[in-house]
């Protein structure tokens, strides 16, 4: 399914993307040097023009990650 979004292919710039999830446990991003139990589930996409496959995390999860990194940086100061 092509979803109307602000994302574009990181390889060719096309906006013709199909979104979904990978089929195994590799779709979880676990940041280094931050204690986190579950990580952040990633979304995947395939570009219909060049075939590139990519991954990203949702805006909500990105905000949580930024918050966790900010907390860690504050503790290090």
C-alpha positions, 0 to 999 in steps of 0.5 A, a space after each residue: 500500500 502506498 501511504 501519503 507521507 512526507 518520506 521519500 526514497 533515500 536512494 533515488 528520491 522517489 515518493 512511490 513507496 510501499 510501507 510495511 514491516 520486515 518479517 523477523 526480529 530484525 525490525 527492532 532498533 536498539 541504540 548503543 550505550 542506552 539501557 532499553 528493554 525492548 528497543 524501537 520497532 522499525 517500519 520498512 519501505 520498498 521504492 517502486 522505482 529503484 527497488 531500494 529497501 529502507 527502515 525508519 522509526 515513527 515520529 513518536 518513537 523518535 521523540 522517545 529516543 531523543 528524550 532518552 538520549 537527552 536524559 543520558 547526556 544530562 547525567 554525563 554532565 
